[in-house]
Amino acid sequence: MIAQAASLQPRRLFIVGADPESILEDLIDLWEEGCRSLVTVVAPVESAIGIFKARYEQRTDLSSISWLKLDAATFAAATFLRARELLATESLLVKIRLDSDAVLDVDLLPAELPEQPLREMCDFVQVRDLLAVGANDLTSDEVKAFFTKASTSWRPFGAGLPWQPDEIAQSDLIRALSRVLHSSGAPEPELLSISCASGAGGTTLARTLAYSAARDGFLPVVIKGRSQVPTALELTSFMFRSVEIVKNRSAQEEAGTTDAEPAWLVVLDVEHFDRQQQALWRYMADLARSGRKIVVLKVADARDPLQPPREIRHTEIAELRHELDREGVEHLGAHLNRFLKPHGWEKSSWAWMDFWEKHRPDVDFGIASFWVTLEFWLAGYLEMGSSIQRWLFEQFKNARVSDEVKLAALEIAAYSVERRALPERLLAHLETPNLPWRDALDKLRVEAPALGLINARSATSGNVWAMAHDSLARYLVNGVFGDILFVKALGFPDFSDQVALRLELIGRPCRRSTIVHPDVRDFVIGLATTTLKLDEQHGNPELFPTWRQALNLLDSIPSEIKEHSRSFNHHLAISRRRVVYGDVFQASDDEKLRLLAAAEKEVTYALERIAPTPEDEPDLHLFNTLALVYQDLALLERSTTNRKDRIAVLLKKSDQATHRALSENPSNSYVLETAARNLLRRAPDQAPLVQVREASEALAFVSQAFLLDTAILRRESLGRLAQEALSFLVTREAAANIERLCQEGNSFGFMAKAWLFIADSSPRLSLPEAIEKMSPETAIAAISILATSVEREWPLVRFLLQLNAVARPFDFKEEILLFEELASFPGYRLSLQQRVERAVVLHQVGRHRDANSEFGEIRKMAKTSGQILSLPSRLRWLLAPNNTRRLVCTATFQDRGLGRAMAEIREMAGALVPLRVQEFGKDRMAPGERFRCWVSFSPMGAFLKPTDTSSGDKR
């Protein structure tokens, strides 16, 4: 046994038994032969350990021997149980840090439901993945698999194989997770992002960060690449069931906490919500409403930067590009050589620099490929200086597989360029060879490893295929396009460019009968929502010149899909609209008319013939798009035939659709913008007096939208719209018409005066910016203008609410009167955001029962609304009657079996308010125990906080 240890070179030797000194000389001989294992002595008698330790350290250079005071039987039993726990295939054993900083190992497998197999869509870092791994422990196959993306094993991450130039992103992530873990009340949505150029390592960095989070006891849920994203309900339901398991384990371990809520990290790769930022914000809103402690880490395409609404706390923690200086190359080489050396693959410093010089991206190379090329060079597949595109294409062309298999690989590549995995079900029936597709494509993987073909399991689509990098997929399609004879040999006609070839390859699976199979429904809908979406902001610009082919492809999708999907119809209609008003598309007037007519038909069909579901497009979005379609038709009609009667009909339809959208949500920034556009589109046909009135109303919508939206491009659009509306108020006749409206008692005349006053107060700013940065003095003056209006319509009252929050932010009595006046207008419905603010103001004026009732309704509605709710800082605390300091309340702890700590608050009419007992310096409280507290507010209601004299009690 001792002789075998010399050849095995174990990292640690365990010496088990009552007399370890009996093999001391043998161990010393091993040390002298070069075996440098760490030593742990397991013995039942402490004195035996002491003697052994002293003599061994005296004779060797090893200065630290660990020991366990156990008998052999106990040690063996404990080792067996731990090994069985770690190696169990049917377990989900994870490391969890609680808010008390106690760390537990908990099996979360019981939290997964058979009908919702989360592990098919997500990777978890289990305790066994966190075991120590050294650079020498990785096999050559593991190193190659890491570089070629053939495996998603966590072992290379445990060994530290991924290179990070610094640890800033890791530190930022751990701080955010710690902040969320130790937060109380309803946590705010928090988003961290990695901005990444294609092929620059965003996925690897995200997984590296997830691993470091797991090592610190946080719970990463890594959505698998090429996989469907689990719904927010599926994910948060799993989290809820997990918390119950953690509670039970915490009680068993006496972990010193009653809050068993861990901090979760949801990791989304670049293809998840790709070109669908609005869907991402709705997803985050759903996660936030669950009350779970969640941080989202999103890998974002550098060409489509994230622009979240102001309610989402967003931090970009890393920016990955292909640039690397000489020092960075040397650092990278030294790091990776640690893992290459054990397998004889170590590269010299000269080789690293030479590789960088030959493969670094430059202005003449369209696809930056340094990192992708590096991976294949290190895996031993690619020679120094070789062109990766030529090497990849030659492997593919010379692969000993049938043309059927090569055509399937090209279809997979075309979808991989768009970061979509192709369901195996949509591949053609394979005749040569007569094998399952998995076997045929596995053979191609062996013949052409450069392709980076990967196979995964999708929860909805079954087996799916993709290429590991979109860059590799692009190389393959471009290489095939450049070989005309090979293209003809595969049976293709001539193509004008690579994009035309890609569109043909994307369209081939869509023409097969399996396209209507229920399992691929979500995949097909994704063609309209992302893959072929024509959008100048978030779409694929490569498709713009071939927009006709892209739309024809979507039109060819069978009616079985279109007749049952609101999303497909809606996004197809959006693409048609983008073509109509996008300068880059250059459609003729006749084409524009046909496109808009088709868009109107699609949206109307979705509204009238397809019942809404929580997973599909809501009425709000459809009515908003329908209004825009009618506006576009009116604009087109005005620029062509200019038939007044036809324009009037279209604008009336736009009015109706706009009002329906406003009734769904009067605080949605897109709907507010549409309402403003609707008013301005009909202005040219109106009398000057009406133009002034409607321009004033349009500004009311624009100012609200501007305050709700933080996206730069959206704000620029709203600024232009405000300028257009303001232009109607500064014409020669405008001043007289404004006075006339005021004399008639029309509230929009007074609003026009207020808009002009605010604009003049900040002449260097656009009107929306002037409103956002308005001083209290300006707001007070604007209020005095509006106060002289006898007529009070809801736009004026909402404007007053907006101004009052700036002029007198703590005049809650006036604010509640304005809220109640606004809610009293026939046909006007307070938005959910407005109701949240009103509920807090009700508390501030002492109407606690009404406020509690309102919050109860809000919590029910928030579950299905898809809205991100927030509170301004002035409404964060319950204030004393003078509104200058936080109110110190008297709370009585209650134990009513509600599943969370609650206390009755005397100053809030006996309302029950949740708290976290540990924040008050205790592990638990007795029923009836009294204590003093402050009351904080979140969009979901009140939460108790301890009074803290060190931080002050000012509002």
Buried (B, 14 or more C-beta within 10 A) or exposed (E): EEEEBBEEEEEEBBBBBEEBBEBBEEBBEBBEEEBEBEBBBBBBEEEBBEEBBEBBBEBBEBEEBEBBBBBEEEBEEEBEEEEEBBEBEEBBBBBBBBBBEBEBBBBBBEBBEEEBBBEBBBBBBBBBBBEEBEBEBBEBEBBBBBBBBBBBEBBBBBBBBBBBBEEEBBEBBBEBBBBBBBBBBBBBBBBBBBBBBBBBBBBBBBBBBBBBBBBBBBBBBBBBBBBBBBBBBBBBBBBBBBBEBBBEBBEEBEBEBBBBBBBBBBBBBBBBBBBBBEBBBBBBBBBBBBBBBBBBBBBBBBEBEBBBBEBBBBEBBBBBEBEBEEEEBBBBBEBBBBBBEBBEBBBEEEEBBBBBEBBBBEEEEEBBBBBBBBBBBBBBBBEEEBBBBEBBBBBBBEBEBBEBBBBBBBBBBBBBBBBBBBBBBBBBEBEEEEBEBEEBBBBBBEBBBBBBBBBBBBBBBEBBBBBBBBBBBBBBBBBBBEEEEBBEEBEBEEBEEBBBBBBBBBBBBBEBEBBBBEBBBBBBBBBBBBBBBBBBEBBBEBBBBBBEBBBEBBEEBEEBBBEBBBBBBBBBBBBBBBBBBBEEBEBEEEBBBBBBEBBBEBBBBBBEEBEBEEEBBBBBBBBBBBBBBBBBBBBBBBEEEEEEEBBEBBBEBBBBBBBBBBBBBBBBBBBBBBBBBBBBBBBEBBEBBBBBBBBBBBBBBBBBBBBBBBBEEBBEBBBEBBBBBBBBBEBEEBBEBBEBBBEEEBBBBBBBBBBBBBBEBBEEBBBBBBBBEBEEEBBBBBBEBBEEBEEBBBBBBBBBBBBBBBBBBBBBEBBBBBBEBBBEBEEBBBBBBBBBBBBBBBBBBBBBEBBBEBBEEBBEEBEEBBBBBBBEEBBBBBBBEEBEBBBBBEBBBBEEEEEEBBBBBEBBBEBBBBBBBBBBEEEEBEEEBEBEBBBBBBBBBBBBBBBEEEEEBEB
